[in-house]
Amino acid sequence: MATSFADAIRSRVYGYLSAAGATLTRDGIEPLRVSWLVSGVELDGVRASFSDADDVIEFGVLSRVEGTPTNVLNVTISLEEDEAQIYCVSETRDDMNFRGVVKTEQAPDSLFIVCDYFAQVVGSSAPV
């Protein structure tokens, strides 16, 4: 379900992440799913992912040390007709463990905070 509210939230997410250097485009109604290696190798490195499908946007960062995973950041944004819920979990930063409502009119909100942290961790390795 694409509504003007959902589109506004989606535009903010894409805008924040694009400002961090990621080129994420969603053509038409096709879902977008990307995953990339930020640093290291599969079993000893950092991997980022982004998904936008079925009015759910998910992005995150997973670190592995000798194969053992650590959830650096996992964000799920559920888009509804007139509101969005954000769920954020991190094993490395307690302040990134929260849930709440995302609004279109707030600038310094939870959405900006998680996108900013994602951009800090991913740095210039975002997909282009």
DONU-315338 format. One record per residue (C-alpha): residue number from 1; residue in one letter; x, y, z. Coordinates in Angstrom, 2 decimals. Example, Ala and Ser with C-alpha at 12.3 -4.5 7.8 and 13.67 -1.06 7.14 Angstrom:
<pts>
seq,type,c1,c2,c3
1,A,12.30,-4.50,7.80
2,S,13.67,-1.06,7.14
</pts>
This chain:
<pts>
seq,type,c1,c2,c3
1,M,0.00,0.00,0.00
2,A,1.67,3.20,-1.13
3,T,0.24,6.30,0.49
4,S,1.50,9.85,0.51
5,F,2.50,9.36,4.17
6,A,4.42,6.13,3.42
7,D,6.04,7.79,0.41
8,A,7.10,10.75,2.57
9,I,8.75,8.46,5.14
10,R,10.35,6.38,2.38
11,S,11.71,9.58,0.80
12,R,13.25,10.61,4.13
13,V,14.97,7.23,4.57
14,Y,16.31,7.25,1.02
15,G,17.37,10.89,1.42
16,Y,19.25,10.27,4.66
17,L,21.01,7.21,3.29
18,S,21.74,8.88,-0.05
19,A,23.37,11.74,1.84
20,A,25.61,9.07,3.38
21,G,26.71,7.98,-0.08
22,A,24.33,5.12,-0.85
23,T,22.59,5.07,-4.21
24,L,19.33,3.34,-3.43
25,T,16.60,3.53,-6.04
26,R,13.26,1.80,-6.08
27,D,11.85,1.64,-9.58
28,G,8.08,1.35,-9.63
29,I,6.76,-1.28,-7.28
30,E,9.72,-3.65,-7.45
31,P,11.21,-4.46,-4.07
32,L,14.75,-3.36,-3.41
33,R,17.15,-5.63,-1.55
34,V,20.89,-5.02,-1.34
35,S,23.62,-6.39,0.89
36,W,27.29,-5.50,0.80
37,L,30.54,-6.12,2.62
38,V,31.64,-3.00,4.50
39,S,35.01,-4.36,5.61
40,G,36.84,-7.63,6.07
41,V,35.57,-10.95,4.71
42,E,32.37,-12.96,5.24
43,L,33.49,-14.75,8.42
44,D,35.50,-11.90,9.89
45,G,34.05,-8.60,8.80
46,V,31.15,-6.18,8.71
47,R,28.17,-6.54,6.36
48,A,25.40,-4.01,5.72
49,S,21.98,-4.60,4.21
50,F,18.97,-2.61,3.03
51,S,15.53,-3.82,2.00
52,D,12.36,-2.02,0.94
53,A,9.43,-4.30,0.18
54,D,5.78,-4.63,1.15
55,D,5.74,-1.32,3.06
56,V,8.52,-2.50,5.35
57,I,11.94,-0.89,5.20
58,E,14.76,-2.75,6.91
59,F,18.42,-1.92,7.16
60,G,21.22,-2.98,9.38
61,V,24.81,-3.86,10.08
62,L,26.10,-7.25,11.19
63,S,29.65,-7.80,12.40
64,R,31.32,-11.20,12.49
65,V,34.50,-12.06,14.38
66,E,35.74,-15.54,13.55
67,G,32.21,-16.35,12.37
68,T,30.44,-15.20,15.56
69,P,27.80,-12.58,14.65
70,T,27.11,-9.36,16.53
71,N,24.09,-7.25,15.65
72,V,25.54,-3.74,15.37
73,L,22.24,-2.28,14.16
74,N,18.93,-3.66,12.95
75,V,16.17,-1.25,11.99
76,T,12.65,-2.13,10.84
77,I,10.23,0.57,9.76
78,S,6.66,-0.56,9.24
79,L,4.79,1.88,6.99
80,E,1.05,2.15,7.42
81,E,-1.58,4.43,5.96
82,D,-1.06,7.33,8.36
83,E,1.79,6.34,10.66
84,A,5.01,4.40,10.77
85,Q,6.50,2.33,13.55
86,I,10.25,2.03,14.00
87,Y,11.91,-0.88,15.78
88,C,15.62,-0.61,16.45
89,V,17.95,-3.16,18.08
90,S,21.70,-3.11,18.69
91,E,24.01,-5.33,20.71
92,T,26.74,-2.69,20.66
93,R,24.88,0.52,21.59
94,D,22.19,0.58,24.25
95,D,20.81,3.91,22.98
96,M,19.93,2.18,19.69
97,N,17.47,-0.18,21.42
98,F,14.06,1.45,21.11
99,R,10.74,1.48,19.31
100,G,8.46,4.34,18.50
101,V,6.45,6.29,15.99
102,V,8.01,8.03,12.99
103,K,6.49,11.31,11.92
104,T,7.01,13.23,8.71
105,E,7.31,16.68,10.26
106,Q,9.99,16.04,12.89
107,A,13.58,16.69,11.83
108,P,15.69,15.43,14.79
109,D,13.80,12.18,15.36
110,S,14.58,8.52,15.84
111,L,14.64,7.98,12.08
112,F,17.43,10.49,11.61
113,I,19.37,9.04,14.56
114,V,19.36,5.47,13.20
115,C,20.13,6.57,9.65
116,D,23.00,8.69,10.92
117,Y,24.43,5.79,12.95
118,F,24.03,3.46,9.97
119,A,25.92,5.98,7.81
120,Q,28.70,6.28,10.40
121,V,29.22,2.53,10.56
122,V,28.91,1.92,6.81
123,G,30.91,5.00,5.83
124,S,31.88,5.28,2.18
125,S,31.32,1.60,1.44
126,A,27.63,2.13,0.66
127,P,26.51,0.65,-2.67
128,V,26.63,2.87,-5.73
</pts>
